[in-house]
Structures are given as C-alpha cells and as structure tokens.
Amino acid sequence: MRYISSITVDKLIIDYPDVLQSFALVFDIQEGWAELINDLCKSTQIYAKQENITSFTFTKFERKFGGLFVSHEEGDMLIGKIIRFSERISFNICEECGKRGYLHSSTGNEWGTTETLCSKHALRKLYKRVDAIGLIGKC
Ligand SMILES: [Zn+2]
C-alpha cells in the first residue's frame, strides 16, 4: 500500500508547527487526503492561535471504517467540531488520489476492508461501492 509521502508530511510539520507538535505524530493515511489534512491543520492552527490554546496537538491521522479518523490531545469544543467535519468530508475524497470518492468495500458489504476511493482506484482493487450511511453511524 502506498502511504502519504515524507515530503508532504515534512511540509505539513513546517507549515503547522503549533498543531503538529506531538513527538508521537502518526500519518497512517494515503496521499489523497493530504489537502484535507492541510486545511484541517490550517484552520485549527489559526483558531488555536486566536484563542491562545497552546496545548492542542494532533497525534494521529488514520483510516477507520473507510474514512479519516483523527486523534488529538487537548483542544476545545470548536476544534472537536472542525475535526468531526473533516472526518465526514473524507468520505467524499479518494484516499489515493484526492478526486471525488465514494465508500467502497473489498467484499461489497460492511464486513470487508472499506476505503473511500474514486471509481478508477476502486476498479483497480476490485472493490465495490457501498452505502456510507450505515458505516458512518458506527464511528
Ligand atoms: Zn482515486
């Protein structure tokens, strides 16, 4: 599996040092979500600076139930809402290439491996499109 490039990760850490300050930072996702992560870091860093929240940091970006799942330390209710919003948006972005994506499964149902993919990347893996509503509800 192809993961997010170290060049992309290094750029994010340079651009958003206030919210990517964890020593145990993990990027367990693919390149297609890089822009989404960039926007998430940008908005939370601006907000944290305005509100003088210095202890907030992201700790992990990973895929869960086919969508983005973000772990963090500290923060407040609005930061939590920004994160949940980004996680929901990820179900519309191909994790591999960043184009319009839909939830797909290796088995065609919720028991398989689920990933948000565009039709090209889903076809390459022989994944079938599934309804996201039931799966998102389990997060
Ligand atoms: Zn794709």
Boltz pocket constraint, residues with backbone or C-beta under 6 A from the ligand:
constraints:
  - pocket:
      binder: B
      contacts: [[A, 94], [A, 95], [A, 96], [A, 97], [A, 98], [A, 99], [A, 117], [A, 118], [A, 119], [A, 120], [A, 121]]
      max_distance: 6.0
